[in-house]
């Protein structure tokens, strides 16, 4: 997750531009909050990037995103449940 919300910019858009040279996978303008998971992969001798992108809005639940551990083994990470548990343990809610 890119947690920088004070400066204009979009880390995801910059990563896509640097890796592909295009802006075809950018978030729509105005989408400042988001969560993204990436997986580099080689398919048919071509290097590709799988992207799971989720725009976020204040007050909406956070998504479940895959966390790549090794090879093609992924662990689903429930960001909302993790956030809620952290708030509970820290007595923020």
C-alpha positions as CSV (number, residue, x, y, z in Angstrom):
1,X,0.0,0.0,0.0
2,X,1.2,3.5,-0.8
3,X,0.4,5.4,2.4
4,X,1.7,8.7,1.3
5,X,-1.5,10.9,1.0
6,X,-0.1,14.4,1.6
7,X,1.8,14.8,-1.7
8,X,0.3,14.5,-5.1
9,X,1.5,11.5,-7.0
10,X,0.8,7.9,-7.5
11,X,3.4,5.3,-6.9
12,X,1.5,2.6,-8.8
13,X,1.3,4.9,-11.9
14,X,5.0,5.5,-11.7
15,X,5.8,1.8,-11.4
16,X,3.6,1.0,-14.4
17,X,5.2,3.7,-16.5
18,X,8.7,2.6,-15.6
19,X,8.0,-1.0,-16.3
20,X,5.9,-0.7,-19.4
21,X,6.6,2.7,-20.8
22,X,2.9,3.4,-21.0
23,X,0.1,4.8,-18.9
24,X,-2.4,2.1,-20.0
25,X,-2.8,0.6,-16.5
26,X,-2.9,3.9,-14.5
27,X,-5.6,4.6,-12.0
28,X,-8.2,7.1,-13.2
29,X,-7.3,10.7,-12.3
30,X,-8.4,11.6,-8.8
31,X,-7.8,8.1,-7.4
32,X,-5.4,9.0,-4.7
33,X,-6.0,6.1,-2.2
34,X,-5.4,2.6,-3.4
35,X,-3.9,-0.8,-2.5
36,X,-2.1,-2.9,-5.1
37,X,-0.3,-6.2,-5.2
38,X,2.1,-7.1,-8.0
39,X,3.6,-10.4,-9.3
40,X,6.3,-10.5,-12.0
41,X,5.9,-13.6,-14.1
42,X,7.4,-15.0,-17.3
43,X,4.8,-16.3,-19.8
44,X,5.8,-17.6,-23.3
45,X,9.3,-16.1,-22.8
46,X,7.9,-12.7,-22.1
47,X,8.2,-10.9,-18.8
48,X,4.8,-9.7,-17.6
49,X,3.4,-8.1,-14.5
50,X,0.2,-9.4,-12.8
51,X,-1.5,-6.5,-11.0
52,X,-4.3,-6.6,-8.4
53,X,-5.4,-3.0,-8.0
54,X,-8.1,-1.7,-5.7
55,X,-9.0,2.0,-5.4
56,X,-9.8,2.9,-1.8
57,X,-12.2,5.5,-0.2
58,X,-12.2,6.7,3.4
59,X,-14.6,4.6,5.3
60,X,-14.7,1.7,2.9
61,X,-13.4,-1.7,4.0
62,X,-9.9,-2.6,2.8
63,X,-9.5,-5.4,0.3
64,X,-8.0,-8.9,0.5
65,X,-4.8,-8.9,-1.6
66,X,-2.4,-11.8,-2.5
67,X,1.0,-11.8,-0.8
68,X,3.5,-13.9,-2.9
69,X,5.7,-16.0,-0.6
70,X,7.6,-18.3,-3.0
71,X,7.1,-19.4,-6.6
72,X,3.3,-19.5,-7.2
73,X,2.4,-19.8,-3.6
74,X,0.2,-16.9,-2.4
75,X,-1.2,-16.0,0.9
76,X,-4.4,-14.0,0.9
77,X,-4.0,-11.0,3.2
78,X,-7.2,-9.6,4.6
79,X,-6.1,-6.0,5.1
80,X,-9.4,-4.9,6.6
81,X,-9.4,-7.7,9.3
82,X,-5.7,-6.9,10.0
83,X,-6.4,-3.2,10.4
84,X,-9.5,-3.8,12.6
85,X,-7.5,-6.2,14.8
86,X,-4.6,-3.7,15.1
87,X,-7.0,-0.9,16.1
88,X,-8.6,-3.2,18.7
89,X,-5.3,-4.3,20.2
90,X,-4.1,-0.7,20.3
91,X,-7.4,0.3,21.9
92,X,-8.1,2.8,19.1
93,X,-11.7,1.6,18.7
